[in-house]
């Protein structure tokens, strides 16, 4: 995979490594030692593993490859013939913005937009929207247009959910916009909408559970064994106090995926 990544560098294809069942610190250490330069997913609770239907990943079942197409659909791919798989799909693949039109000063912002890291891209793009260099300004305008299209689409989905009285979906979407597009005017508007919805009594438990789970997930990735044990205790509390909430169910799923000896500590 490392050699294939190097071969297709600059092409409209993204390599993502996935490790299931291990901590963030151990995964980072392995990626460094193996000189893996593409992104990696730390699938501690094995939820991604289950979603991809690859069986339980282990030393006996490690060479699993899935191809995620631009429309989000997932297909199988052969690890032994990965270049053949990519060559077959890359014919119809394309970047959101042709990299040939992007000046070096906006290269980092372009990559961030291509990979959906809008929070990283927004301040860089904003910086060059008023550039006196025509090529730089044109590239910034193009990248900004893509960001606007993405955030406006999500905002429209949130408004529709709110109109349909699906308050929880609306809240989650507004909350996601506020985080994913931080620095954008729509993000501030979404944050206000989310705060208003959070006051709704129907959503009180969902919001409390979700906010608590966010904090616990950060603790779970700590290298400190003490912090990890504390996080597991909090997961148990969330699952017990909010069993019918989305976060409560996720907390229980994470607990169920932990080795038995970890649960006892």
FENRA-V648154 format. One record per run of one state. SS is the DSSP state (a for helix, b for strand, c for the rest). FROM is the first residue (numbers start at 1). LEN is the number of residues. If there is no record, write none. Layout:
ss-><SS;SS>
from-><FROM;FROM>
len-><LEN;LEN>
This chain:
ss-><c;a;c;b;c;a;c;b;c;a;c;b;c;b;c;b;c;b;c;a;c;a;c;a;c;a;c;a;c;a;c;a;c;a;c;a;c;a;c;a;c>
from-><1;2;8;17;21;24;34;40;44;47;53;58;59;61;62;65;69;74;78;79;91;99;102;104;115;118;129;134;164;167;181;185;199;201;221;225;242;246;258;260;265>
len-><1;6;9;4;3;10;6;4;3;6;5;1;2;1;3;4;5;4;1;12;8;3;2;11;3;11;5;30;3;14;4;14;2;20;4;17;4;12;2;5;1>
